[in-house]
Amino acid sequence: MISFEAARALLLDSAIAFDREDMISLEESLGCIVNKNITSDIDMPPFNKSAMDGYACRMEDIDTPLSIIETIPAGYKPQKTIGPRQCAKIMTGGVVPHGADCVVMIEHTELKDSSVQVIKKRENRNICFRGEDIRAGDIVLQKGTRIGPAHIAVLASVGCDPVPVSRKPVFCVIATGNELVEPKSTPSDAQIRNSNSHQLRAQIKKAGGKAVYSGIASDSPEAIGAMMDTHLDDTDIFLLSGGVSMGTYDYVPAVLREKGFTLLFEQVAIKPGKPTVFGKKDNKYVFGMPGNPVSTYLIFELLVRPFFCKLMGGNHTPQVFNAESADTIKRKKADRREFIPVLIQKDGAVSKVSYHGSAHIHALTSANGYITFPIGVTEIKAGEVVAVTVLQ
C-alpha cells in the first residue's frame, strides 16, 4: 500500500501527453485543452469605443453649449469630425469620432434650444481606447488552458474557430459484478442497480473526456477479459469498478496482468478508495476502482481526472480554500488519509453531512465539497480551520 501523494505522483509521471492535435468547432470546444498559444488577430477594442450612452465631444468645450452634428449608433462608422463646441450623440459601443476626447453621460446633460448643455461635470473620459485590452499578436490563451465559458468568449472575439485542441481521451467504462443490473431493471433480492458506470460517464463528460460504456461483466476472468478485448483498440483509459479487493471473486488485478498491464499500485492509503489499481501497457492505461459509489466518485476526482488532464496537456487545479468547521468531526482509525463530504454554508463555514461510508452515494447529493483527515488525526474540532476542496 502506498500513500496518496506517491500514487498521484506515479500516475502523473506515467501520463504521456497526446501528440495529436484536433481542430474542433468553437461550439464543441467547451472542456477541451488548448493545444497551442492562441493570439489575437486584432486590437481589442478595435477602435476607440464609447463606454456610455451620451455625447462625444472635446473636454475643453464642456462648459459651453454644444451643437449636435451627428448621431452614432453601435456598428456605424462616424462621417464627421468633432470641432469646437460640437458633439455627436453616441450609443454604448459606438465608434468615438475623430476630434472627440471624451463622452459625457446622457444623464449629465440636458437639451436647451437644440443644444446640449453639460450640467454635471466629471473627469472620466468614458472611452475604451483601441488596444487597451489586447494588441494584435498578443497571446490571449496559453497552451494547456482548459476551455470554459469565458474562454469561449475570448476565442470568439479573436476569430479562433475551429479551435486547436488536444485530442480528448477515450474512456471505456466497465462495471463488474454478478449482483448488478441496469437502472431500468428491477433488482431481485440479491441484486442492486449499476450506478457507478452512469456516474463515471457523467464525470467523464463533465471533465471533457469521451466515454464508451461497455456494460456489466460478470464475476469471471473470462467475462472481464473479453469485455476489455472488445474495446482495446479504440480505448485510451479503461475504468473498471468492482472486483479489485481481496475477495474470492475479485479478479480484476489478475486479468489486467494477464492482458499485459504493468500495475504500478494496487492499494492506496486513503479512505474511501483503498483498493484502487492503476496500470499501463504501452499507450493504454487502466484504473481498477472500488465498487462502492462514493469511492468510485472520489477516486475519479482525486486521481483519474488529474491524470487525463495531463494526457491532454493541461493541469487539473481544483478550487481549494480555508474555512472553519461548524461541527466537531471524529473518526475511530487514523491509519489512512480520509476524505469527508461536507456542505459549504453561505457564511463560508463547512458542516458535516449525513454520511455512513463509501456505499452512501446519497451523501454526495447533500455535499458540495470535501475536507481531509490527515494520517494520525482522529478529530477536527468545531471552529478549527480546514482546507476545503470544492466538488466540481
C-alpha positions in Angstrom: 0.0 0.0 0.0 1.3 3.4 -0.9 0.5 6.9 0.2 -1.9 9.1 -1.7 0.9 11.5 -2.6 3.0 8.7 -4.0 0.1 7.2 -6.0 -0.7 10.6 -7.6 3.0 11.2 -8.4 3.3 7.8 -10.0 0.3 8.1 -12.3 1.1 11.7 -13.3 4.7 10.6 -14.2 3.1 7.9 -16.4 0.9 10.3 -18.3 2.5 11.0 -21.7 0.7 13.9 -23.3 -1.1 13.2 -26.6 0.8 14.5 -29.6 -2.2 14.6 -31.9 -4.0 17.9 -32.4 -7.7 18.1 -33.2 -9.4 21.1 -34.8 -12.8 21.3 -33.2 -15.6 23.8 -33.7 -15.9 26.7 -31.2 -19.4 25.3 -30.4 -17.9 22.0 -29.3 -14.7 23.1 -27.6 -16.0 23.5 -24.1 -13.9 21.4 -21.7 -11.1 20.8 -24.2 -7.5 21.8 -23.7 -6.0 24.4 -26.0 -3.0 22.7 -27.8 -1.1 25.9 -28.8 -0.9 29.5 -27.8 -3.9 31.5 -29.2 -3.1 35.0 -30.4 -5.3 37.9 -31.3 -5.7 38.9 -34.9 -6.9 42.4 -34.0 -6.6 45.1 -31.3 -9.3 44.9 -28.7 -11.2 47.1 -28.6 -10.6 47.5 -32.4 -11.5 51.2 -32.2 -12.0 53.9 -29.6 -15.3 52.8 -28.2 -17.9 54.7 -26.1 -18.4 53.2 -22.7 -21.7 55.1 -22.2 -24.8 56.4 -23.9 -24.1 60.1 -24.2 -22.4 62.8 -26.2 -18.9 62.6 -27.7 -17.1 66.0 -27.6 -14.0 67.8 -26.6 -13.2 68.1 -22.9 -12.2 71.7 -23.3 -15.8 72.6 -24.6 -17.9 71.0 -21.8 -18.6 74.4 -20.2 -20.2 75.7 -23.4 -23.4 74.8 -25.3 -22.7 72.0 -27.8 -24.4 71.6 -31.2 -25.2 68.0 -32.3 -23.7 67.3 -35.7 -24.2 63.5 -35.9 -25.8 60.5 -34.3 -23.6 57.4 -33.9 -25.3 54.1 -33.1 -23.2 50.9 -32.4 -22.0 49.5 -35.7 -21.9 52.8 -37.5 -18.8 54.5 -38.8 -18.8 58.2 -38.0 -18.8 60.5 -41.0 -17.8 63.8 -39.3 -15.0 65.2 -37.2 -15.9 66.9 -33.9 -14.8 70.5 -33.9 -15.0 73.3 -31.3 -18.4 73.5 -29.5 -19.6 70.4 -31.3 -20.7 67.0 -30.2 -22.1 63.7 -31.6 -24.9 61.8 -29.9 -23.4 58.3 -29.3 -24.6 55.0 -28.1 -22.7 52.5 -25.9 -20.3 50.6 -28.1 -20.3 53.2 -30.8 -17.1 54.4 -32.5 -15.9 57.7 -31.0 -15.5 60.2 -33.8 -12.2 62.0 -34.7 -11.8 65.1 -32.7 -13.6 63.9 -29.6 -11.6 63.1 -26.5 -14.5 62.3 -24.1 -18.0 61.1 -23.8 -20.4 62.8 -21.4 -23.1 60.6 -20.0 -26.5 61.5 -21.2 -27.7 61.7 -17.6 -25.2 64.5 -17.0 -26.7 66.7 -19.8 -29.8 68.5 -20.9 -31.1 69.9 -24.2 -31.6 73.6 -24.4 -32.6 75.3 -27.6 -31.4 72.3 -29.7 -28.0 72.5 -28.0 -26.5 70.1 -25.4 -25.6 71.6 -22.1 -23.4 69.7 -19.6 -24.9 70.1 -16.2 -22.7 67.7 -14.2 -19.0 67.6 -14.9 -16.7 64.6 -14.4 -13.1 63.9 -15.3 -13.9 60.5 -16.7 -13.4 60.2 -20.4 -15.8 57.2 -20.7 -13.9 55.9 -23.7 -12.5 52.3 -24.1 -9.4 53.1 -26.1 -8.2 51.0 -29.0 -6.0 48.1 -27.9 -6.2 48.9 -24.2 -7.3 45.2 -23.5 -5.3 43.3 -26.2 -3.0 44.2 -29.0 -2.9 42.3 -32.3 -0.4 39.5 -31.9 -0.8 39.2 -28.1 -1.4 35.8 -26.6 -4.9 35.6 -25.3 -4.9 31.9 -24.2 -1.9 29.9 -23.2 -1.3 26.3 -24.4 -2.7 24.0 -21.8 -5.7 26.1 -20.9 -8.9 24.2 -20.2 -11.7 25.9 -22.1 -14.5 27.3 -20.0 -17.4 29.6 -21.0 -15.2 32.8 -20.5 -12.5 31.3 -22.8 -15.2 30.6 -25.4 -15.9 34.4 -25.5 -12.2 35.1 -25.9 -11.8 32.6 -28.7 -14.8 34.0 -30.5 -13.5 37.6 -30.1 -10.3 36.7 -31.9 -11.9 34.7 -34.6 -10.5 31.3 -33.4 -12.9 28.9 -35.0 -12.2 26.0 -35.3 -10.0 25.7 -32.2 -6.7 23.7 -32.0 -7.1 21.4 -29.0 -5.5 18.2 -27.7 -7.3 15.0 -28.5 -9.8 14.0 -25.9 -9.0 10.7 -24.3 -11.5 7.9 -24.9 -12.6 6.0 -21.8 -14.1 2.5 -21.7 -16.3 2.2 -18.6 -16.9 -1.4 -17.4 -18.8 -2.5 -14.3 -18.1 -5.9 -12.7 -20.3 -7.9 -10.5 -22.9 -10.7 -10.6 -25.1 -8.6 -8.4 -25.5 -5.7 -10.8 -28.5 -4.9 -13.1 -29.0 -1.8 -15.2 -31.2 1.0 -13.9 -34.2 0.1 -16.0 -34.3 -3.3 -14.5 -36.0 -4.3 -11.2 -33.4 -5.9 -8.9 -34.1 -9.3 -7.3 -33.5 -9.8 -3.6 -29.7 -10.3 -4.2 -29.2 -7.6 -6.8 -28.6 -3.8 -6.9 -28.7 -1.4 -9.8 -25.5 -0.3 -11.5 -24.9 3.3 -10.5 -21.1 3.5 -10.9 -20.9 3.3 -14.6 -23.5 6.0 -15.2 -21.9 8.3 -12.6 -18.5 7.8 -14.2 -19.8 8.6 -17.7 -21.3 11.8 -16.3 -18.0 12.7 -14.6 -16.0 12.0 -17.8 -18.3 14.1 -19.9 -18.3 17.0 -17.5 -14.5 16.9 -17.3 -14.1 16.9 -21.1 -13.4 13.3 -22.0 -15.3 10.8 -24.2 -17.0 7.8 -22.6 -17.8 4.4 -24.1 -20.0 2.2 -21.9 -19.2 -1.4 -22.3 -21.7 -2.8 -19.9 -21.7 -5.2 -16.9 -19.2 -8.0 -16.8 -20.0 -11.0 -14.6 -17.6 -12.0 -11.9 -15.3 -14.2 -14.0 -11.9 -13.6 -15.6 -13.2 -14.6 -19.0 -16.1 -12.1 -19.0 -13.9 -9.3 -17.8 -11.1 -10.0 -20.2 -13.5 -10.4 -23.2 -15.1 -7.1 -22.5 -11.7 -5.4 -22.4 -10.6 -7.1 -25.6 -13.7 -5.7 -27.4 -12.6 -2.1 -26.8 -8.8 -2.4 -26.6 -8.1 -0.8 -30.0 -10.2 2.3 -29.5 -9.7 3.0 -25.8 -7.1 5.2 -24.0 -8.2 4.6 -20.4 -10.2 1.7 -19.0 -12.2 2.4 -15.9 -13.3 -0.8 -14.1 -15.4 -0.6 -11.0 -15.6 -3.5 -8.6 -13.6 -6.7 -8.4 -10.4 -5.1 -7.1 -10.3 -6.0 -3.4 -9.3 -9.2 -1.7 -12.5 -11.3 -2.1 -12.7 -14.7 -3.8 -14.3 -13.1 -6.9 -12.1 -10.1 -7.2 -10.4 -11.0 -10.5 -9.6 -7.6 -11.9 -5.9 -7.3 -10.9 -5.2 -10.8 -12.2 -7.0 -10.1 -15.5 -5.0 -6.9 -16.0 -1.7 -8.7 -15.5 -2.8 -11.4 -17.9 -3.6 -8.7 -20.5 0.0 -7.4 -20.2 -0.7 -4.4 -18.0 2.0 -3.4 -15.5 0.3 -2.5 -12.2 2.0 0.5 -10.6 0.0 0.2 -7.4 -2.9 -1.8 -6.1 -3.7 -0.2 -2.8 -3.6 3.4 -1.6 -3.6 4.6 2.0 -6.9 6.5 1.7 -10.5 6.2 2.8 -12.6 5.6 0.8 -10.8 4.0 -2.1 -8.1 1.9 -0.6 -8.3 -1.0 -3.2 -7.5 1.2 -6.2 -5.4 -0.2 -9.0 -3.5 1.7 -11.7 -1.7 0.1 -14.5 -0.3 0.8 -18.0 0.5 -1.1 -21.2 2.2 0.9 -24.0 -0.1 3.8 -24.6 -3.1 2.2 -22.8 -4.0 2.9 -19.1 -6.3 1.3 -16.6 -7.9 2.2 -13.3 -9.4 -0.5 -11.2 -11.8 1.2 -8.8 -13.7 0.0 -5.7 -17.3 -1.0 -6.2 -18.8 1.4 -3.7 -20.1 4.5 -5.4 -18.6 7.2 -3.1 -15.2 5.5 -3.5 -15.7 5.5 -7.3 -16.7 9.1 -7.4 -13.9 10.4 -5.3 -11.2 8.3 -6.9 -12.2 9.8 -10.3 -11.9 13.3 -8.9 -8.7 12.7 -6.9 -6.7 10.5 -9.3 -8.4 9.9 -12.7 -9.2 13.5 -13.5 -5.7 14.9 -12.9 -4.3 12.0 -14.9 -6.3 12.5 -18.0 -6.0 16.3 -17.9 -2.2 15.8 -18.1 -2.7 13.5 -21.1 -4.4 16.4 -22.8 -1.5 18.7 -21.9 -3.3 20.5 -19.1 -3.3 20.6 -15.3 -6.3 19.9 -13.0 -6.5 22.6 -10.4 -9.5 22.1 -8.1 -10.7 25.1 -6.1 -9.4 24.9 -2.5 -10.0 27.4 0.3 -9.7 27.6 4.1 -12.8 27.6 6.2 -13.9 27.0 9.7 -15.6 23.7 10.6 -19.0 24.3 12.0 -19.0 20.9 13.7 -16.7 18.6 15.6 -16.0 15.6 13.3 -14.4 12.4 14.7 -13.2 9.1 13.4 -12.0 5.9 15.0 -9.0 5.0 12.9 -6.3 7.3 11.7 -4.1 5.0 9.6 -5.2 6.4 6.3 -5.9 9.8 4.8 -9.7 10.2 4.8 -11.9 12.4 2.6 -15.2 13.5 4.2 -18.0 15.1 2.2 -19.2 18.5 3.6 -21.6 21.3 2.9 -20.2 24.7 2.3 -22.5 27.1 4.0 -23.5 30.6 2.9 -21.3 32.1 5.6 -18.2 30.2 4.3 -18.1 27.7 7.1 -18.4 24.0 6.4 -20.7 21.5 8.1 -20.8 17.7 8.0 -23.5 15.9 6.1 -25.1 12.7 6.9 -22.5 10.2 5.7 -22.5 6.5 6.5 -19.5 5.4 4.5 -18.4 4.7 0.9 -21.7 3.0 -0.1 -23.7 6.1 0.9 -23.9 7.8 -2.5 -26.9 10.0 -1.4 -24.4 11.8 0.9 -22.8 13.4 -2.1 -26.1 15.0 -3.2 -26.1 17.0 0.0 -22.4 17.9 -0.2 -20.6 20.5 -2.4 -17.1 19.9 -1.1 -14.8 17.7 0.9 -12.2 18.0 3.7 -9.3 15.7 4.6 -8.3 13.9 7.7 -4.5 13.6 7.6 -3.0 10.3 8.7 -2.7 10.3 12.5 -5.6 12.8 13.1 -8.8 11.5 14.7 -10.7 14.7 15.4 -11.4 18.0 13.7 -12.9 20.4 16.3 -15.7 22.9 15.7 -14.1 26.3 14.9 -10.9 24.6 13.5 -9.7 25.9 10.2 -9.7 23.2 7.5 -8.8 23.1 3.8 -11.9 22.6 1.7 -11.9 21.3 -1.9 -15.0 22.2 -4.0 -16.7 19.3 -5.7 -16.9 20.3 -9.4 
